[in-house]
Amino acid sequence: MVTWNFAEKDLTNSEVYIWPSLFLSQTSAPPAAMETRGKRLLPLLLPLLAAAVTPYAVARDQREVVKVSGAPEGVVWVVQLSDLHFSVHHPERAYDFRRYVGPALAMVNPALVLITGDLTDGKSKDHLTMKQNEVEWIEYENTIKDIIESSQLPVRTFYDLRGNHDSFGVPVSGGDYDFYQKYSINAKLRRQGRVQSITLENGGRKYLFVGFDTTMEIGLRGPTNLFGHPTDEQLIELDQTFSQWDTDFEMAAVTKIAFGHFPMSFTALTESGKSIKDIFLKHSLSAYLCGHLHARFGKNLKRYYQRTVKEPSLSDDYYQFNMHQGYAVQNEENCSEKAVHIQEFWEWEMGDWRKSRSMRILAIDDGYISYTDINFKLGSKSIIILPTFPLDSRFMQRASDFRDFKCHVMGASTFDTVRTLVFSKHEVVSVSVKIYDSRPGTLQVVFDSKMKRVGSNETRGHMYVVPWNWRAFEDPSPNRYWLQIEVMDVTGDTSVSQLRPFSVNGLASRASWTWKEFFVMGIQWASLYHPALWFVLSVIFSLLLVPPVADVVFKDQFTYKNLCSNGSQIMVKYIVCGFIWLFFELARVTLVWLSLLFYVIYLVALPWLFGHPITEDSKLTYMTYKGWILKGPNNSNEVVHAGTPDVMVIVLPHFCFVLLPTIVILSAMAAERTAYREHYLSQSGKKRDDYYKKSKKQIEHEKFWNSRWIRKLLFLLCLVVLWKHWKLCRALVKAYAMNPVLHSPVLFFFIPAIIVFTLHKTSSI
């Protein structure tokens, strides 16, 4: 176990790497000193001996314990940054990073800086070609060096993880194309393995941070590189890493936090069907910090997980309607030591630096976790406020916080004060807190008080507190009372924190997602891919196969004449029967129907396309709906389906937005031809009467049919489908360096060809 203190001088990389040789040189000391030195070295030799016995012992026994000095007792805070996307086409991202992040880190002075993936962009200017660019990695390395210099933080406080953009086109970890292993901080500090952990310690409490990399072992080029792919071995290592203090003889309280790139909704199951979520629940994490989704999908990308004794419904594996969905918290007061251990955790996606210029500060105060997000789009910040107690009732732990209130697990002193961290470039003159009551319908101030700074020797940040009668704010409503902190510095600059609801009762305030937030956070896409795929295929095969079979069984029942004769029936039934009739008419255009059926069978059984999913100089491989077909390790004959469910970004859009609309539109064309033919024959069979004058309604009806407006509308819809198909094909050609004529003729040219053929076939009666 390695223990170091932030107050000590930061060692250079050479000093860190030379340490083992210095340790070995001591073994050649004179015999008289051997016994004394042997006693000192015994604690170091025991972990090395254990490492030779247990495969995962190395990662567990080389754990770091960082004693955080200069901070208020029992409080630590870290900074998270994510999705930097440094790009040669957008130099302003790195420029703004130097301009804002360095001074902000110097002011905040965090114990850790967590960079959760997508360090570089790895995209061409048109966003279609995705591969590693060494120039971007050099820019990242130089930028981080400038940040470390301007913030004066030790380099060991930085942890940078790889994201999917950082693995585009990387055939093997550590190879020529793996620039992460050459330019990242983790690589330079020789942090080996895909699981990294560090433990902070302050005020008798430990804070375990565990980072992990679930990017693909074979880094496919985008767009089929969208999901995290944990392995069974990685889940075992994560489990052991989170357990490293469970048998600690000191029995110090441990707060556990994980950080990675991919959210749960974009993380696949392992080969044995295990989920990383189960590891997090088992160890009751306080939070999982991630990125990947960016702020364009919403600012509320958060999700709460809880495991209960109740049997979960089948839908829990596929979707969740709001961030708090789950079983109700049991309100029974059970404060015995034998109370059931609560398994829960929060997942917090932070947004991105790429466009939002976001930075998150996360603090843990006596085990309670809170955070604030900083937006640098409007410039730098001279004052940053982070309230640490009471907690925001929207994002507090639903079950454990309620038990803390009932049983005072944390102790009554935890509830006795309102607390906030304040970071400022200039000396702070005053800090005040206001609590508002929302019950009257408008916010009315019910508590207004000045806060006092705790201690005077803290060098990492300032904690301000004020006593309050917290029992006066007990209420069955979790969003009745709202908290706000106001700070003024010596220059007269003032800043206020965001209004946030709180509940000293430990009751959670519900917050709902927008439809975009639900789309990316509420749906478990990795689990939903195959059910969605087979559902769409079932619909397509039903539309193609059921009509001809039914036409044989119910002969002459589904025709235009029968449909017109039943026109007086209920409108809804008339519309449904009319829609079904479309596909009967498609089946009667035999050549078109057979071509569509062959194409669907081709997509299920044969390769979709051939291309270079890794690098341009790699061998051509092919993709099916199961993924890219690659050779196993060491070029064995084993077939590996790489990129499942990542290929869903190609497969489902093609089925849902190209093939299915094509079938419906072509069916409508066939039906329109039949209807027009019946209209034409009915008009040509009538006798002309010189004294017969057509009504205005009859004239408009004939004009509508003779001009064939429905066919013209269907033609426009065909153009929309062809445009969507062209966009998908263009992206595939650019992404995988393909020649569409040679490598994917069926996928690229079938849809346009069948549409043109059907237009020609249905142009006349």
C-alpha positions, -999 to 999 in steps of 0.1 A, spaced: 0 0 0 14 34 -10 5 64 12 13 100 1 3 134 11 -7 164 -10 15 187 11 46 167 0 67 177 -30 54 161 -62 78 135 -75 88 134 -111 82 104 -133 118 94 -131 118 95 -93 87 73 -93 102 48 -117 136 46 -100 121 37 -66 122 -1 -72 159 0 -80 166 20 -48 146 -6 -29 166 -35 -43 199 -17 -37 192 -18 1 194 -56 1 232 -53 -3 236 -35 30 261 -47 57 249 -76 79 247 -54 110 220 -33 93 202 -61 77 180 -70 107 169 -34 113 162 -27 77 145 -61 73 120 -51 99 113 -19 80 109 -37 47 87 -65 60 55 -46 54 66 -40 18 76 -76 12 44 -91 24 23 -75 -4 49 -85 -30 46 -121 -17 8 -120 -19 10 -107 -54 28 -138 -66 0 -160 -52 -32 -141 -63 -36 -129 -99 -55 -98 -89 -34 -91 -57 -11 -67 -76 -39 -42 -83 -53 -46 -47 -20 -43 -28 -6 -14 -48 -36 7 -38 -29 43 -31 -41 61 0 -40 99 -3 -42 118 30 -59 150 19 -44 179 39 -54 215 40 -91 207 36 -120 209 62 -122 177 82 -142 150 67 -146 168 34 -130 161 0 -138 173 -35 -128 163 -70 -133 178 -105 -147 159 -134 -142 168 -171 -155 147 -200 -157 146 -238 -130 171 -246 -129 161 -283 -97 180 -291 -98 183 -329 -75 197 -356 -107 211 -371 -117 229 -339 -86 243 -322 -108 266 -300 -116 235 -278 -80 232 -266 -76 270 -265 -106 274 -242 -94 245 -221 -61 262 -214 -79 296 -209 -105 285 -184 -97 251 -168 -62 259 -156 -72 289 -135 -104 272 -123 -84 242 -110 -59 265 -93 -88 282 -75 -107 249 -66 -76 229 -58 -93 195 -61 -80 162 -47 -85 145 -80 -92 155 -116 -112 128 -135 -113 131 -173 -139 105 -184 -131 98 -220 -132 111 -255 -100 130 -251 -96 136 -288 -122 137 -316 -108 113 -342 -131 126 -369 -127 141 -403 -141 176 -410 -173 161 -425 -176 137 -395 -178 107 -417 -142 92 -415 -133 82 -380 -97 72 -371 -69 83 -347 -51 115 -355 -17 118 -338 -17 156 -341 -48 158 -319 -31 136 -293 0 158 -293 -23 188 -288 -40 169 -258 -6 162 -243 6 198 -246 -26 212 -233 -26 189 -202 10 200 -195 0 236 -196 -30 229 -173 -7 211 -147 17 240 -148 -9 268 -145 -29 249 -118 1 238 -98 -16 204 -92 5 173 -89 3 152 -121 -8 122 -101 -41 139 -93 -51 135 -129 -68 104 -142 -78 103 -179 -98 74 -192 -102 63 -228 -136 69 -246 -149 54 -278 -135 82 -299 -100 74 -285 -103 39 -298 -115 45 -333 -94 23 -356 -71 9 -329 -65 -28 -338 -47 -37 -306 -39 -20 -273 -3 -7 -273 1 -9 -311 12 17 -335 -23 32 -337 -29 33 -300 -19 69 -292 -37 68 -258 -8 45 -246 17 71 -258 2 105 -248 -23 100 -219 -15 107 -183 -24 72 -172 0 57 -196 28 81 -187 23 72 -150 23 35 -159 -12 29 -146 -16 -5 -162 -48 -23 -167 -84 -12 -174 -93 -7 -138 -77 20 -117 -84 30 -81 -73 55 -56 -84 61 -20 -86 96 -4 -86 99 33 -97 128 55 -112 129 90 -112 92 96 -132 84 65 -120 68 32 -132 78 -2 -126 51 -28 -126 62 -65 -125 35 -91 -121 43 -128 -125 17 -155 -122 15 -193 -148 -5 -212 -139 5 -247 -138 -23 -273 -107 -46 -273 -107 -42 -311 -113 -5 -317 -138 -4 -346 -141 27 -366 -174 46 -361 -202 46 -363 -201 10 -351 -182 19 -320 -209 34 -297 -212 10 -267 -191 1 -237 -181 -36 -237 -171 -49 -203 -157 -84 -200 -163 -110 -173 -127 -106 -162 -132 -69 -158 -163 -73 -137 -143 -97 -114 -115 -71 -111 -141 -43 -104 -157 -64 -77 -124 -70 -60 -113 -34 -63 -145 -21 -47 -140 -47 -19 -105 -37 -11 -115 -19 22 -143 -43 32 -120 -62 55 -100 -32 68 -93 -37 105 -97 0 111 -133 -4 99 -133 32 87 -164 44 68 -159 41 30 -176 61 4 -174 44 -30 -175 63 -64 -170 49 -99 -161 68 -130 -161 58 -166 -170 69 -201 -202 50 -210 -236 54 -192 -255 22 -183 -279 27 -212 -249 24 -236 -231 -5 -219 -235 -40 -232 -236 -72 -211 -206 -94 -208 -204 -127 -228 -219 -146 -199 -248 -121 -197 -236 -102 -166 -241 -65 -161 -218 -39 -146 -249 -25 -128 -250 -55 -105 -214 -48 -93 -224 -12 -85 -255 -23 -66 -236 -49 -47 -213 -23 -33 -239 4 -29 -219 31 -47 -227 67 -39 -225 76 -76 -212 65 -110 -198 95 -130 -198 92 -168 -199 111 -200 -205 101 -236 -239 115 -242 -231 153 -243 -255 181 -231 -273 183 -264 -296 155 -252 -305 174 -220 -291 186 -187 -310 160 -167 -291 129 -177 -293 112 -143 -307 79 -132 -313 62 -99 -309 24 -93 -321 4 -64 -323 -34 -58 -352 -46 -37 -364 -79 -25 -394 -76 -49 -391 -94 -82 -383 -68 -109 -406 -67 -139 -395 -77 -173 -396 -41 -185 -369 -31 -160 -343 -47 -182 -353 -26 -212 -365 8 -201 -373 32 -172 -397 61 -176 -381 86 -153 -350 90 -133 -366 80 -100 -386 51 -112 -384 21 -89 -400 7 -58 -412 30 -30 -388 34 -1 -399 15 30 -409 40 57 -406 16 86 -380 27 111 -355 -2 113 -324 11 130 -310 -23 142 -276 -34 131 -292 -63 114 -312 -41 91 -312 -51 55 -283 -35 36 -296 -10 10 -283 -16 -25 -285 16 -46 -265 40 -66 -269 72 -88 -257 75 -123 -247 110 -132 -238 120 -168 -220 153 -168 -223 167 -203 -193 177 -224 -165 202 -229 -169 199 -267 -197 224 -271 -210 230 -236 -177 239 -220 -188 221 -188 -168 212 -157 -182 195 -126 -171 199 -90 -182 170 -68 -178 171 -30 -183 145 -2 -191 159 32 -192 133 60 -204 108 34 -230 130 18 -223 137 -19 -233 168 -39 -220 185 -70 -223 217 -91 -217 221 -128 -197 251 -141 -204 265 -176 -175 284 -191 -194 294 -223 -200 329 -208 -164 332 -195 -143 324 -164 -157 322 -129 -143 342 -99 -166 326 -73 -179 290 -72 -204 279 -46 -211 242 -37 -236 236 -9 -228 203 8 -257 201 33 -287 198 32 -287 178 0 -306 185 -32 -337 163 -27 -338 155 -65 -305 137 -65 -300 124 -30 -299 87 -22 -336 77 -18 -333 48 6 -301 54 27 -307 91 33 -341 84 47 -326 58 71 -300 84 81 -327 108 91 -347 82 110 -317 66 128 -291 93 128 -266 70 113 -243 99 105 -248 115 139 -269 144 150 -241 169 145 -243 163 107 -278 178 107 -271 207 130 -255 230 104 -261 243 69 -227 239 51 -213 251 18 -179 252 1 -168 285 -14 -140 289 -39 -129 324 -48 -101 342 -66 -104 371 -41 -110 373 -4 -145 366 6 -163 393 25 -196 377 33 -215 344 28 -252 342 36 -279 315 33 -316 319 25 -343 292 28 -375 298 10 -409 282 17 -428 275 -15 -461 264 1 -478 299 -1 -475 297 -39 -446 321 -40 -411 317 -25 -411 334 9 -379 337 30 -382 318 62 -345 316 71 -319 343 64 -285 342 82 -248 349 77 -225 320 76 -191 317 93 -159 302 80 -147 270 97 -111 272 107 -85 295 92 -57 272 81 -74 255 52 -55 259 20 -76 238 -3 -110 255 1 -132 273 26 -161 257 44 -189 280 57 -215 269 82 -244 282 102 -264 265 129 -301 259 122 -331 242 138 -333 215 112 -363 198 128 -384 229 119 -380 220 82 -393 185 85 -421 182 59 -438 153 40 -432 173 8 -396 169 -5 -397 201 -25 -414 225 -1 -382 242 11 -356 257 -12 -320 267 -5 -298 294 -19 -263 306 -10 -250 342 -17 -213 351 -17 -196 385 -20 -159 390 -23 -137 420 -15 -140 434 -51 -178 437 -46 -185 408 -70 -214 387 -59 -226 353 -69 -256 331 -59 -260 294 -61 -289 278 -80 -321 274 -60 -325 238 -51 -351 219 -31 -340 200 0 -356 175 25 -341 168 59 -365 139 61 -345 121 34 -375 121 10 -367 123 -27 -382 149 -50 -393 134 -83 -379 148 -115 -390 137 -150 -370 134 -182 -377 151 -215 -383 127 -244 -347 132 -256 -334 124 -221 -356 93 -218 -344 83 -253 -307 82 -243 -309 74 -205 -342 56 -200 -338 30 -227 -313 1 -222 -303 0 -258 -278 -29 -255 -306 -51 -242 -333 -37 -265 -314 -42 -298 -322 -78 -305 -359 -76 -294 -363 -45 -315 -345 -62 -344 -367 -93 -344 -399 -73 -339 -391 -52 -370 -382 -83 -390 -415 -100 -379 -434 -70 -391 -416 -69 -425 -421 -107 -430 -457 -104 -420 -464 -76 -445 -448 -97 -473 -459 -132 -465 -493 -130 -449 -512 -113 -478 -504 -139 -505 -513 -167 -481 -545 -150 -471 -553 -143 -507 -552 -180 -515 -573 -189 -485 -599 -160 -488 -600 -157 -526 -615 -125 -540 -622 -112 -505 -595 -85 -505 -601 -66 -537 -608 -30 -546 -644 -37 -555 -651 -53 -521 -634 -25 -503 -655 1 -522 -687 -18 -516 -681 -17 -479 -674 20 -479 -704 27 -457 -689 8 -427 -672 25 -397 -644 49 -409 -617 33 -386 -625 -2 -399 -626 12 -435 -591 27 -431 -576 -5 -415 -591 -26 -443 -577 -2 -469 -542 -4 -453 -543 -42 -454 -554 -41 -490 -523 -23 -500 -501 -53 -493 -524 -76 -511 -519 -55 -542 -481 -56 -537 -482 -94 -536 -501 -93 -570 -471 -75 -586 -451 -107 -585 -417 -95 -596 -416 -66 -571 -429 -88 -543 -403 -115 -549 -375 -90 -551 -384 -75 -518 -387 -109 -502 -353 -119 -516 -337 -87 -502 -351 -92 -467 -337 -128 -467 -304 -115 -480 -302 -90 -450 -309 -118 -425 -286 -145 -440 -258 -128 -460 -232 -100 -455 -245 -65 -456 -213 -49 -467 -175 -54 -470 -151 -28 -457 -122 -18 -434 -137 -16 -399 -104 -9 -383 -78 8 -406 -75 13 -443 -45 -11 -445 -64 -39 -427 -80 -67 -446 -115 -64 -459 -140 -80 -435 -178 -81 -437 -207 -70 -415 -240 -87 -407 -267 -77 -383 -247 -97 -357 -217 -74 -360 -184 -74 -379 -169 -108 -386 -133 -108 -375 -107 -135 -368 -101 -145 -333 -69 -137 -313 -36 -146 -330 -53 -149 -364 -70 -181 -354 -99 -196 -374 -123 -186 -346 -151 -162 -358 -156 -132 -336 -188 -110 -340 -173 -77 -330 -195 -47 -324 -227 -61 -311 -249 -42 -304 -229 -13 -320 -241 -23 -355 -276 -13 -345 -268 23 -356 -267 9 -391 -291 -21 -390 -322 -6 -372 -321 27 -392 -319 8 -425 -348 -15 -415 -370 12 -399 -363 42 -421 -355 27 -455 -367 -8 -460 -400 -7 -441 -411 27 -457 -401 13 -491 -424 -17 -487 -453 5 -476 -448 31 -504 -444 4 -531 -476 -13 -518 -494 20 -520 -482 24 -556 -495 -10 -566 -528 -2 -549 -530 32 -566 -525 16 -600 -554 -9 -593 -577 19 -581 -569 41 -611 -575 12 -635 -609 5 -619 -618 42 -621 -607 43 -658 -627 12 -668 -658 25 -649 -656 58 -668 -649 43 -703 -678 19 -699 -704 46 -694 -726 58 -723 -723 93 -733 -755 114 -731 -756 148 -748 -782 159 -723 -763 146 -692 -745 173 -673 -719 163 -647 -720 178 -612 -692 199 -599 -683 172 -574 -681 146 -602 -659 168 -622 -635 174 -593 -635 136 -586 -625 128 -622 -599 155 -623 -583 142 -591 -581 106 -605 -570 116 -640 -542 137 -626 -531 109 -603 -522 131 -574 -517 101 -551 -491 87 -574 -472 121 -574 -473 122 -536 -459 87 -534 -432 97 -558 -422 125 -534 -421 100 -505 -398 78 -526 -374 107 -530 -374 111 -492 -366 74 -487 -339 76 -514 -324 106 -497 -323 88 -463 -308 57 -480 -282 78 -498 -271 95 -465 -266 61 -448 -247 47 -478 -225 78 -481 -217 75 -444 -207 38 -447 -186 44 -478 -166 72 -460 -165 54 -426 -151 21 -439 -131 32 -470 -153 12 -493 -160 11 -530 -198 6 -532 -197 -10 -567 -173 -37 -555 -180 -42 -518 -217 -37 -512 -237 -37 -545 -269 -53 -531 -271 -30 -500 -264 2 -519 -283 -3 -552 -312 -26 -545 -335 1 -529 -331 27 -557 -334 -1 -584 -366 -16 -570 -382 19 -565 -374 28 -601 -387 -5 -614 -419 -2 -594 -425 34 -607 -421 21 -642 -443 -9 -636 -472 12 -621 -469 41 -645 -497 27 -668 -529 8 -662 
